[in-house]
Amino acid sequence: MASLLRAATWGMFPWRGYCSRGTQGKLSEGFVEALKAVVGSPHVSIAAAVREQHGHDESMHRCQPPDAVVWPQNVEQVSRLAALCYGQGVPIIPFGSGTGLEGGVCAVQGGVCVNLTHMDRILELNPEDFSVVVEPGVTRKALNTHLRDSGLWFPVDPGADASLCGMVATGASGTNAVRYGTMRDNVLNLEVVLPGGRLLHSAGPGRHFRKSAAGYNLTGLFVGSEGTLGLITAATLRLHPAPEATVAATCAFPSVQAAVDSTVHILQAAVPVARIEFLDDVMMDACNRHSKLNCCVAPTLFLEFHGSEQALAEQVQRTEEIIRHNGGSHFSWAKEAEERSRLWAARHNAWYAALALRPGCKGYSTDVCVPISRLPEILVQTKEDLQASGLTGTIVGHVGDGNFHCILVVDPEDHEELLRVKDFAEQLVRRALALHGTCTGEHGIGLGKRQLLQEEVGTVGIETMRQLKATLDPRGLMNPGKVL
Amino acid sequence: MASLLRAATWGMFPWRGYCSRGTQGKLSEGFVEALKAVVGSPHVSIAAAVREQHGHDESMHRCQPPDAVVWPQNVEQVSRLAALCYGQGVPIIPFGSGTGLEGGVCAVQGGVCVNLTHMDRILELNPEDFSVVVEPGVTRKALNTHLRDSGLWFPVDPGADASLCGMVATGASGTNAVRYGTMRDNVLNLEVVLPGGRLLHSAGPGRHFRKSAAGYNLTGLFVGSEGTLGLITAATLRLHPAPEATVAATCAFPSVQAAVDSTVHILQAAVPVARIEFLDDVMMDACNRHSKLNCCVAPTLFLEFHGSEQALAEQVQRTEEIIRHNGGSHFSWAKEAEERSRLWAARHNAWYAALALRPGCKGYSTDVCVPISRLPEILVQTKEDLQASGLTGTIVGHVGDGNFHCILVVDPEDHEELLRVKDFAEQLVRRALALHGTCTGEHGIGLGKRQLLQEEVGTVGIETMRQLKATLDPRGLMNPGKVL
């Protein structure tokens, strides 16, 4: 009642969206009723627990809950929600699986969180065209389960079972990117609800060709836009033939340099390696303990190859030659599915293995990416910085792309330690920028890297991005406070 | 003198750019002097022959000469030219090799043509990072010559020896795209002079990482923008390991369907075919005559494989199995460089072979791209339409991408025939659009396909593109009349 009264004094509409515009902004009862009129009462919540749950992702950014959470059932509802919120000056925050790592879902100005997970249909599969259309709630594992008997798969794998449209919004990549590319390379078309509610098909309605030179690349503009330009309500993705056979391997190296040199030589030899992951000695030690591996505690590469039996044999032979030439040893080849799963489960659980180094603590992951030739020096320097900082941290990375993560394990109650983490992470990014790298290979800018983005792209770059944002979202209501 | 007088009455500047604003616009002497002050007298021309030469590309669009042509020597000059022209309301038209096929360089509103071919240095080669930075005048052949001993190459090959930045602007692709992707997939960073003269580095100055999730994808926005958003003054390109060995082949098929089915099966089998090109019977007949081949006059695939000797043997074996299963015959394998060159020279000369069908006539090329599953029906329909139209035309295409060209050979003096060509081409595009395809796989929109672009991307799509254009080029002076 009080909020209704405040609403009445605030604006000209009886259910004007906001009662107050501070960070404590509440929605008027009338506005909540209007939300319910769009998606149905059971699909709107203003319960504190629900809002809390939607106010954070898997990162350490503090929870900033939205004022309401809504679960639209179809694109028409998303469109009406966008029009309603935009018309009333209420921020809109898209929500997928909540597995982001840069605070992309924090409702820094309050507003309505649009949880898209109820829209989880696979709308269209075109096996001959190697394409599929998914709604935003479909996760990458759900898609690959659906594709199991089709001879096709979707290879982008950021680790978490993220929603595919969330992966589009983040510009995600992961372990298979060295061979299959990132989300940027695997999106053919997007259906986007623009801030005012209008529906855009980035490559035209229903289109799913493999290439085009028709006008500006709108698809590319929305991939990696982190929900700041519109709500992605469907994605047409590029599929790949499922590998006929797969071999995985681990191999230890005398130094970081030797591991990275091997990577460059493998790429130069055009071995179509599917995955090539680096883990430093601390990370290996943690993985040995956590996943009961029995690997050397040394700089290590995890590799995976896809192809026919014959092609695999050659890839494996060439790789072994290159690795031995660079001083690698302790090969462990895994051909059977079970053995491979065990290896890659250990790699995918690296995050938890790192956390287990300090029970009760939380993790923070850096995400720089540099030209591969600069990897050895930045890795060596980062290890030195880690030791000097006294922080607990491991290094793991998609070394074939020049992208690596430093997983820092922190006591969230220790303010001084948190500051050291912040300093360490910023120093690492500035080092990467000085080596012509980027502050984020795959996690996005989100809340914490906005200043660093500015340093990375320069004044004209950031102004151009701001102009694009202002053009597509003139009221600045789409996931405000992110990216820019 | 007359023009100076008119200039004085036209505007407030003594050398106001335009004396009149119609399509007959002339530049004032003062403005031409200002151009000379930027680039030096020898690098400015207002000679009719020079202007004519810069008023058209290789297409049939009529010559529309600019009012002046300038040859800047460096990026600072390009920046000053842009500021000068923009300040004076004078259109700016970037010019590379002039090998475009959609009238992209026609000066529809007059203005200054900026010929970038004097800026032809390879600025930086990073072999370990698989990247190179080129100025806009460097052509793809010049780059590959430079790379000869590096073990690397740049695979995007549109046929013509186009300038690489022109290829960026067009979003070009060509015969190798099925394996190596198009320009969209192979540009890491762009240096762009924005319309007002400011310098943008689309991924930040000097950066050349393999992937990033940092902010909006500005690089992607400029690839394929056809000179309408800015002047590309340097491109950082992604390089690939040079193939260890290469095999080429041709193979005849009983039907179009059999040739396309083979293509889909080869892709589904994950054979990493480097080139897979379709030529119809009429095209083969023309190539046999023009290039003295001795191939069957039947639907034909030209193929090329890259890899190690061992990998090639397997690719070839699998491909033969698939092709035989689909009724293909008359294999001709070419392993030696000379033999391969002869085959691919014939393919690259397809345009001239088609022209030779009617000596004295000109060629017009369509460029639709459809989902591969729809290729057989559109190819069969297109052949029927061709016969019904009475036009002379051949079909050749990058069938692995779903992209094909119908090369129509026309008497440029025969107005009625030109109209039939226009009708045929439009009907073909509308057919492609109905099959979820695009009006242009690789030639761009240019002058002739603006209406078709609108049909392809829909109202919201075209309005979004218009908004982006208005944001980056508010005065509408960058290559006006193209794309939108």
Contacts between the chains, C-beta under 8 A, distances in Angstrom:
chain1	res1	chain2	res2	distance
A	126	B	371	6.5
A	126	B	373	6.5
A	128	B	264	5.4
A	128	B	268	8.0
A	128	B	371	7.7
A	128	B	372	6.1
A	128	B	373	3.8
A	129	B	371	4.0
A	129	B	372	5.5
A	129	B	373	5.1
A	129	B	402	7.8
A	130	B	267	7.2
A	130	B	372	7.9
A	131	B	371	7.2
A	151	B	268	6.4
A	170	B	213	6.2
A	171	B	212	7.7
A	171	B	213	3.9
A	171	B	217	7.8
A	172	B	213	7.4
A	173	B	211	5.9
A	173	B	213	7.8
A	177	B	211	6.4
A	181	B	185	7.7
A	182	B	211	5.2
A	184	B	211	7.5
A	184	B	217	6.8
A	184	B	220	7.4
A	185	B	181	7.7
A	185	B	185	6.3
A	194	B	460	7.3
A	194	B	464	7.7
A	198	B	460	5.3
A	199	B	460	6.4
A	200	B	460	4.7
A	200	B	461	6.2
A	200	B	464	5.9
A	201	B	457	7.2
A	201	B	458	6.2
A	201	B	460	7.6
A	201	B	461	6.3
A	202	B	461	7.3
A	203	B	438	7.7
A	203	B	457	7.1
A	204	B	433	7.9
A	204	B	438	7.5
A	204	B	456	4.7
A	204	B	457	4.4
A	204	B	458	6.0
A	204	B	461	6.1
A	205	B	458	5.9
A	206	B	436	5.1
A	207	B	436	5.0
A	207	B	437	7.1
A	207	B	438	6.6
A	207	B	456	7.4
A	208	B	371	5.6
A	208	B	436	5.8
A	209	B	369	4.8
A	209	B	370	6.2
A	209	B	371	6.0
A	209	B	401	8.0
A	209	B	402	5.8
A	209	B	436	7.1
A	209	B	437	5.4
A	209	B	438	5.1
A	209	B	441	7.4
A	210	B	369	7.1
A	210	B	371	7.8
A	210	B	372	7.4
A	210	B	401	4.8
A	210	B	402	5.7
A	210	B	403	7.9
A	211	B	173	5.9
A	211	B	177	6.4
A	211	B	182	5.2
A	211	B	184	7.5
A	211	B	369	6.1
A	211	B	401	5.2
A	211	B	403	6.5
A	211	B	441	5.5
A	211	B	442	7.0
A	212	B	171	7.7
A	212	B	369	6.3
A	212	B	438	4.1
A	212	B	440	6.7
A	212	B	441	6.3
A	213	B	170	6.2
A	213	B	171	3.9
A	213	B	172	7.4
A	213	B	173	7.8
A	213	B	224	5.4
A	213	B	367	7.9
A	213	B	438	7.9
A	213	B	440	4.8
A	213	B	441	6.4
A	213	B	442	5.1
A	213	B	443	6.3
A	213	B	444	4.7
A	213	B	445	7.5
A	214	B	438	5.0
A	214	B	439	5.9
A	214	B	440	5.1
A	214	B	444	8.0
A	214	B	445	6.1
A	214	B	449	7.7
A	214	B	453	5.6
A	214	B	456	5.7
A	214	B	457	7.0
A	215	B	224	7.5
A	215	B	445	5.9
A	215	B	453	5.2
A	215	B	456	8.0
A	215	B	457	6.3
A	215	B	461	7.8
A	215	B	462	7.8
A	215	B	465	5.3
A	215	B	483	5.7
A	215	B	484	7.5
A	216	B	221	6.2
A	216	B	224	7.1
A	216	B	225	6.0
A	216	B	229	7.9
A	216	B	465	4.9
A	216	B	468	5.7
A	216	B	469	7.8
A	216	B	483	7.6
A	217	B	171	7.8
A	217	B	184	6.8
A	217	B	217	7.9
A	217	B	220	4.8
A	217	B	221	6.2
A	217	B	223	6.5
A	217	B	224	5.8
A	218	B	457	7.7
A	218	B	461	6.6
A	218	B	464	6.1
A	218	B	465	7.1
A	220	B	184	7.4
A	220	B	217	4.8
A	220	B	220	3.2
A	220	B	221	6.8
A	221	B	216	6.2
A	221	B	217	6.2
A	221	B	220	6.8
A	221	B	221	6.0
A	221	B	468	8.0
A	223	B	217	6.5
A	224	B	213	5.3
A	224	B	215	7.5
A	224	B	216	7.1
A	224	B	217	5.9
A	225	B	216	6.0
A	229	B	216	7.9
A	240	B	270	7.7
A	241	B	267	7.3
A	241	B	268	5.6
A	241	B	269	6.9
A	241	B	270	4.0
A	243	B	270	7.2
A	244	B	270	7.0
A	264	B	128	5.4
A	267	B	130	7.1
A	267	B	241	7.3
A	268	B	151	6.5
A	268	B	241	5.6
A	269	B	241	7.0
A	270	B	240	7.7
A	270	B	241	4.0
A	270	B	243	7.3
A	270	B	244	7.0
A	270	B	307	7.4
A	272	B	272	7.3
A	307	B	270	7.4
A	308	B	314	6.5
A	308	B	318	7.9
A	310	B	310	7.6
A	310	B	314	5.1
A	311	B	311	6.1
A	311	B	314	6.2
A	314	B	308	6.5
A	314	B	310	5.1
A	314	B	311	6.2
A	318	B	308	7.8
A	367	B	213	7.9
A	369	B	209	4.8
A	369	B	210	7.1
A	369	B	211	6.1
A	369	B	212	6.2
A	370	B	209	6.2
A	371	B	126	6.4
A	371	B	128	7.7
A	371	B	129	4.0
A	371	B	131	7.1
A	371	B	208	5.5
A	371	B	209	6.0
A	371	B	210	7.8
A	372	B	128	6.1
A	372	B	129	5.5
A	372	B	130	7.9
A	372	B	210	7.4
A	373	B	126	6.5
A	373	B	128	3.8
A	373	B	129	5.1
A	401	B	209	8.0
A	401	B	210	4.8
A	401	B	211	5.2
A	402	B	129	7.8
A	402	B	209	5.8
A	402	B	210	5.7
A	402	B	211	8.0
A	403	B	209	8.0
A	403	B	210	7.8
A	403	B	211	6.5
A	433	B	204	7.9
A	436	B	206	5.1
A	436	B	207	5.0
A	436	B	208	5.8
A	436	B	209	7.1
A	437	B	207	7.1
A	437	B	209	5.4
A	438	B	203	7.6
A	438	B	204	7.5
A	438	B	207	6.6
A	438	B	209	5.1
A	438	B	212	4.1
A	438	B	213	8.0
A	438	B	214	5.0
A	439	B	214	5.9
A	440	B	212	6.7
A	440	B	213	4.8
A	440	B	214	5.1
A	441	B	209	7.4
A	441	B	211	5.6
A	441	B	212	6.3
A	441	B	213	6.5
A	442	B	211	7.0
A	442	B	213	5.1
A	443	B	213	6.3
A	444	B	213	4.7
A	444	B	214	8.0
A	445	B	213	7.5
A	445	B	214	6.1
A	445	B	215	5.9
A	449	B	214	7.7
A	453	B	214	5.6
A	453	B	215	5.2
A	456	B	204	4.7
A	456	B	207	7.4
A	456	B	214	5.7
A	457	B	201	7.2
A	457	B	203	7.1
A	457	B	204	4.4
A	457	B	214	7.1
A	457	B	215	6.3
A	457	B	218	7.7
A	458	B	201	6.2
A	458	B	204	6.0
A	458	B	205	5.9
A	460	B	194	7.3
A	460	B	198	5.3
A	460	B	199	6.4
A	460	B	200	4.7
A	460	B	201	7.6
A	461	B	200	6.2
A	461	B	201	6.4
A	461	B	202	7.3
A	461	B	204	6.1
A	461	B	215	7.7
A	461	B	218	6.6
A	462	B	215	7.8
A	464	B	194	7.7
A	464	B	200	6.0
A	464	B	218	6.1
A	464	B	472	7.4
A	465	B	215	5.3
A	465	B	216	4.9
A	465	B	218	7.1
A	467	B	471	5.0
A	467	B	472	7.2
A	468	B	216	5.7
A	468	B	221	8.0
A	468	B	468	7.0
A	468	B	471	6.6
A	469	B	216	7.8
A	470	B	471	7.8
A	471	B	467	5.0
A	471	B	468	6.6
A	471	B	470	7.8
A	471	B	471	4.5
A	472	B	464	7.4
A	472	B	467	7.2
A	483	B	215	5.8
A	483	B	216	7.6
A	484	B	215	7.5
